[in-house]
């Protein structure tokens, strides 16, 4: 079971442990490109969980699709952090927008 899903689902439905299996997102080549943000001082979910999940996703995609996913580690940030009200948040958003442009430019410029 993915530890990222575990924390959320135990909070949302502590009475039903089977919901974890249903909610776990497994690495699959059918997933769209993924951008993962993880604080290095996360005491809830270890950084290694995100590192392993992205590595497993890259392996599942194979050589043809590899390289479209991104793991952004944020130094000294805990599990829950506010990116959007900081200069670091602006840099992360710029990175994410550049990543989105390189992975989704084929979608055109229509509003979502």
JOLINLIN-V411523 format. One record per helix or strand of 2 or more residues. SS is the DSSP state (H for helix, E for strand). FROM is the first residue (numbers start at 1). TO is the last residue. Records with the same first field share a line. If there is no record, write none. Layout:
SS->FROM-TO  FROM-TO
//
This chain:
H->3-12  18-23  47-65  87-107
E->35-39  70-74
//
